[in-house]
């Protein structure tokens, strides 16, 4: 698939096996602090930042085992919402085999984007669907910072797009060594994005592609 960017991030996933289930947990943070909406954070370049909204699709989950077997989740679309802590925990079927790596995508693929009205986490009522021409918003990040010369100093990143050349879904490949956890470090994102110049992405395009690239690099070992 064109324009799918794969990142090799060693570990970064928290696995708990209990009652034949495997728990995949994501941890949104700012540096080493748990991310809370409307809390004040200071970036490494001195910007004060408050995040009010964060939603993200995780899809196409695969688990590769060291014995060569592969688990692929069917209908694999999960909406993570900072307002719903449990949404950051995904339960999958467990296996006693040792895990080699896990693969997943940030965003929604073209198949779902053109399938029309869907339910569950893909329900357009969730506020993450534009239209069939543009598809789903892969992730939505909103907040405010004094450096944004906008109404109420707000920034809004609604990143999506499933058509070439603006295919903004990103795929991550994470080799697994120990019991670890995915850290989504927003401090790293705001180190790379100059909010004074780039603070509003609302449609697919080149700028959305750049933001998707930067966002994909903030996943790391907990």
RAWO-V270571 format. One record per pair of residues at least 6 apart in sequence whose ideal C-beta (glycine too) atoms are under 7 Angstrom apart, sorted by the first residue. I is the first residue (numbers start at 1). J is the second residue. Records with the same first field share a line. If there is no record, write none. Layout:
I = J ; J
This chain:
2 = 164 ; 167
3 = 164 ; 165 ; 167
4 = 169 ; 170 ; 171
5 = 170 ; 171 ; 213 ; 216
6 = 171 ; 172 ; 173
7 = 172 ; 173 ; 216 ; 217
8 = 173 ; 175
9 = 172 ; 174 ; 219 ; 220
10 = 175 ; 177 ; 221
11 = 174 ; 176 ; 177 ; 178 ; 180 ; 221
12 = 174 ; 180 ; 182 ; 183 ; 219 ; 220 ; 221 ; 222
13 = 24 ; 102 ; 174 ; 176 ; 180 ; 181 ; 182
14 = 25 ; 179 ; 180 ; 181 ; 182 ; 222
15 = 22 ; 23 ; 24 ; 99 ; 179
16 = 23
17 = 94
20 = 93 ; 94
21 = 91 ; 94
22 = 92 ; 93 ; 94
23 = 89 ; 91
24 = 90 ; 92
25 = 88 ; 89 ; 181 ; 182
26 = 80 ; 88 ; 182 ; 184
27 = 181 ; 182 ; 183 ; 184 ; 222
28 = 35 ; 54 ; 82 ; 184 ; 186
29 = 35 ; 183 ; 184 ; 185
30 = 41 ; 186 ; 187
31 = 185 ; 187
35 = 51 ; 82 ; 186
37 = 51 ; 52 ; 82
38 = 50 ; 52
39 = 50
40 = 48 ; 50
41 = 49
42 = 48
43 = 49 ; 187 ; 190 ; 191
44 = 187 ; 191
45 = 191
47 = 145 ; 147 ; 190 ; 195
48 = 145 ; 146
49 = 143 ; 145 ; 190
50 = 143 ; 144
51 = 141 ; 143 ; 186
52 = 142 ; 143
53 = 140 ; 141 ; 142
54 = 82 ; 141
55 = 79 ; 80 ; 81 ; 128 ; 139 ; 140
56 = 80 ; 106 ; 139
57 = 77 ; 78 ; 79 ; 106 ; 107 ; 108 ; 136 ; 138 ; 139
58 = 78 ; 80 ; 90 ; 104 ; 106
59 = 76 ; 77 ; 78 ; 104 ; 105 ; 107 ; 108 ; 109
60 = 76 ; 104 ; 105 ; 109
61 = 73 ; 76 ; 92 ; 104
62 = 70 ; 71 ; 72 ; 102 ; 103
63 = 71 ; 92 ; 99 ; 102
64 = 70 ; 100 ; 101
65 = 95 ; 97 ; 98 ; 99 ; 100
66 = 97 ; 98 ; 100
67 = 97
69 = 97
71 = 93 ; 95
73 = 92
77 = 108 ; 112 ; 121 ; 122
78 = 90 ; 121
79 = 87 ; 121 ; 126 ; 128
80 = 87 ; 88
81 = 87
99 = 176
100 = 175 ; 176
101 = 173 ; 174 ; 175 ; 176
102 = 174 ; 176
103 = 171 ; 173
104 = 172
105 = 169 ; 170 ; 171
106 = 138 ; 139 ; 169 ; 170 ; 172 ; 216
107 = 138 ; 168 ; 169 ; 170
108 = 135 ; 136 ; 138 ; 169
109 = 162 ; 169
110 = 162
112 = 118 ; 122 ; 136
113 = 135 ; 136 ; 162
114 = 132
117 = 124
128 = 136 ; 137 ; 140
129 = 136
130 = 137 ; 160
134 = 160 ; 161 ; 203 ; 204
135 = 160 ; 161 ; 162
136 = 160
137 = 158 ; 159 ; 160
138 = 159 ; 160 ; 168 ; 169 ; 212
139 = 159 ; 215
140 = 158
141 = 157
142 = 154 ; 155 ; 156
143 = 155
144 = 152 ; 153 ; 154 ; 155
145 = 153 ; 155 ; 195
146 = 153
147 = 195 ; 196
148 = 154 ; 155 ; 195 ; 199
150 = 199 ; 200
155 = 195 ; 199 ; 200
156 = 200 ; 202
157 = 201 ; 211
158 = 201 ; 202
159 = 168 ; 201 ; 208 ; 211 ; 212 ; 215
160 = 168 ; 204 ; 208
161 = 167 ; 168 ; 204 ; 208
162 = 169
166 = 204 ; 205 ; 208 ; 209
168 = 204 ; 208 ; 209 ; 212
170 = 212 ; 216
172 = 216 ; 219
180 = 221 ; 222
181 = 222
182 = 219 ; 222
183 = 220 ; 221 ; 222
184 = 218 ; 219
185 = 218 ; 220
186 = 218
188 = 217 ; 218
189 = 214 ; 215 ; 218
192 = 214
193 = 214
198 = 207
201 = 207 ; 208 ; 211
